[in-house]
Amino acid sequence: MTYAIERLVEAGIVTIDPARSFGAPIFVRGGARVEDVTSRLDADERIRDVAAEFGVPVEDIIEYIAAHLVERLRDAVGIDDDH
């Protein structure tokens, strides 16, 4: 599990449940797979449009983006989970 997903699970924004979406991370509110939402964002779709389509609050998507950026920065400077 990635740093970002761990933080989002701890915050109650994302869940991982083998009985739902075959254990893929999903947003708690809206139930969309994180991968589906992020692929739309990667295609330069607007956050509000993606949120509306998947029923995921804009704030939850922004929290995902923030956690993902922190993860990338941690990787860039060599911070591991032990620090």
N, C-alpha and C positions, 0 to 999 in steps of 0.2 A: 504494500500500500504506500502510495506516495505521501510526502510530507503534507502537501496541500489537502489531499483527501482525508488524511488523519485529522487534521485541524478542523475540517468541515464536518466530519463525523462527530468530533468532540463538541462542536458548536450546535449540533442538531440541524444542520443545513442539508447534509447529505447522509444517506444511509446505504449500507451494504447488506443485503438480505438475499441468501441463496434462493428463497422462494419468490423473489421478485426480480425480473430482468436477468435471471440466471446469475445473480450475484454481482452484476455490474453496478457501479456507484450510480445512485439516482438521487435527485433532489427530493427532499421530504415533502415540501409543498409543491404540488404539481405532478410529482411522480415521473418526471422526464429523466431519461438517462443523461448523465453528465456528458458523455461522448456525443450524444445527439445535439445538445445545446452548444457545446464548444465547437462542433464542426460547422454549425451555422454562423457562429461568431468569427471563426477562422475564414469564412467566406465573405466577411465584411458586412454581414447583416447587422442592423441596428439592434442594440440590446433590448430596447422597448418592444420591437417587433418580435424578437425571439421569445421574450418573456410572455408576451400575449399569446403567441402560438402554442407554447408548451404549458402555459398556466403556472409558470415559475415566477415568483416575485422578482422584480428588477433588483432589489436589494440582495437577494440570494445569489444572483448571477454576478453582481459586483463583488460580493464576498468571495466567490469562487475565483474571479479574476485576481483579486488582491492576494489570496492565498497562493495561487499559482505563480504570481510574480515574486512573492517572498521565496517560494521554493526555488525558482530560477536564480535569484540573487544568492541564496544560500549555496547552491551548487557552484555558482561562479566564483565565490570566495572560499570554497572548500569547507563550509560548515557542515558537520554531520549531526545526526540525531543525538549524539552523546554530549553535545555542547549546548 
